[in-house]
């Protein structure tokens, strides 16, 4: 583990703390989510941090709040995106305190898999403005994101838009990526880390969370806690299924037949 001075100088975001004195009631959403309501503070000591947990555990809620508190559009994009198709984000950002390093971030981006379509649409609308600057789509490879598959448009973002020395927040980037493209994403992320970037990622992918030296925070029924990669359910379930595919299928499908 790097020394305190080293990781504080290395990362853009050092710590996120919950301002409990600003919370009216822990029974109100999103503080009713156990991992959010029990949150004290999270320190980011590595350039790559993963948030994992079951659906509804608060991963996306926490990531969205950090992005919004950083100044990014809750629906995704860079600081220059200010569109809103539906005001569905929580109030958590108003209860977070972000501790930043003295490093000046050159680039930042928030990717939400579920609303990336809206980002692609906004790019086209902005590029239709005759008084606008150079086409934004040029930073994404030059081809309309709507004229590519979901996975191709994701990869166009990774390969073209992200320029390094940046702070990148991704919510389930694996959603549209094949296993081989997830491996390619790992390689691209490593390049960007070498260029001074920091990543916060919510994921279900055991491929992505295998990134060396990454910190993995599990969100469950208590405050987010660090877990080792091989202790995650994602790793153990995937490993067991691949090693004992026929046996596990027999058990799973026979149980399903019994309930029919």
Secondary structure by P-SEA (a helix, b strand, c coil): cccaaaaaaccccccccccccccccccccccccccccccccccccccbbbbbbcccccaaaaaaaaaaaacccccccccccccccccccccccccbbbbbccccccccbbbbcccaaaaaaaaaaaaacccccccccccccccccccccaaaaaaaaacccccccbbbbbccccccccaaaaaaaaaaaaaaaaabbbbbbbcccccccccccbbbbbbccccbbbbcccccaaaaaaaaaaacaaaaaaaaaaaaaaac
